[in-house]
């Protein structure tokens, strides 16, 4: 599977957004291990791997509950501990059942609450509630911290995948999230009814003074045809364009590259895939017709703009000096590969990071807007949109 997906994980419909995504088989690339004889296979220099076997022996010989020992579960637990020690919330171990569920989620859709979640500074956070979903209707916002799921499950030790499995569920059932926001001194409970999530790719209109407004909800396959359907109207009826990427958590990499091709020259770098010291960087370039390249453009971003959104915003700013307006983006720009192990368990492992065309790291940093406009609580409550107002003002003054 060579398509790349970028973002985190939706808790409704899944687009498996790990910032890029491949599937491979790990066991075809490592030395075989026959029982416990080949204990040195893959050992890093200076690491005393015999400590693991010492601990295994202590448990096997001295643990009081000998009859209850599940040696395969012990192996999986050891792998999970190793993966968790990396400190990367997007690198996770999954047993065979979780792996099967994960792959089926990529290929289909299911019911949930319709938001993307991520981990920032060790805390589970709402990246973006998606428009028209139960999460948005319940009042969740980007940046909300999820303290607990249900009455007893606190999130401090959960992976993203574990949290997703707890939040989603059958249509019509409910889940209660304990939320902490901004300056709140106490968390509040949000009880949300799950539903089948259907997300449009975009919404658009022609505003006053020939300003085209395009709200992109996700970088899905549908966006390709949907944008082509409005492109002639944008060329004919607008001179300036607002691209609204707020609360857009990502999607397919190739769709983000295709979208950039409407605005930048063919051959311009859209994003750089950086593999660290393992191999050379890969530069992904635009292949479009730059038909909207002569339009004045501004882009709206906020803390719910992640991954593919950050790639498109970074590409247009670096290549065309497009202004970013709003609040700092989430900062999700890593590439994951699913390595299937021999017992059908798997490791979803980060193999690379995205850089903007000028080499700016997205992961953990995000994009800082050129013009910062904060949405206050009063703006949400009273239906105001000072970020969009500022974008219109900027374009009218160009």
C-alpha angles and dihedrals in degrees: 000000000000103000112111121223122195131202136046126284127303116219091212119031108010127227090168093229107191093150091267129357139211133165121221141150114255097192092063090065103046131072114267118259115209108202106303097317098098095055093150096061111125093357114161118232113266095016118123100215091174087082088072092054091046089056091045090052093049091053093044094048105032110027110115094220097062093149092057098051113127104195095190090052088050090054091049090047091052091050091048090052091051092050093046090053089067090071092221112130091199094056108078142158119232128189119227094272093050091045091054091049092048093052093046089050091056091053098045147010136259141179125283141118101290109244139112120236133195141169121253122178089348095305128112109242140182106245095184138342106218121239116266094010131122090255092057094043090052089057102251115157138197110275096030111140117227105219097176141000113218120342100305112021111096114193104219094102100032125112118223091254092052091049091049091053091052096047099046123069145134119330112267096026122109137231126196118217122193104218132195117193134188111297096000111134093203134033122248131213120241115191110199130187113225121233141171104276120225113178123190117224097228149347123209146175141169109248129196119299092029094290114156114212117201120181111194113199099182140350095245130150087258090063091068095062095032092056092046088055092058099034095090090051092050091050093048102038106031139056096180132039136203112203108199111204097162113137090005106137099190140260137190118003093217090055091053089051091048091050091051089053091068090062110028132055120273108266096027113134112255100179139348121226108213117198095182113226095337097083144337122295119266118222116208111205135197118262101180134106099253088229093155095040094109093057120101105243137191126180128215117215137169140166090292093059106101143163111334088027090054091047093054093043092048092047094052093044095048095043104032104020090242112177119240114214129191129031135338114286124241100259105232113149113136133119121229130198123198108224111195114213126213096264091052092259115122149201119226099205134183109241103168147004131231121241127190117245089269091053099258113155113236100188112096091353108066124190119294111219119242088223114032117210117170123210106223126204089255090056092056093045095048097039096246123148110197091168093060090042090055092048090054090047092051093050093047089055096050 
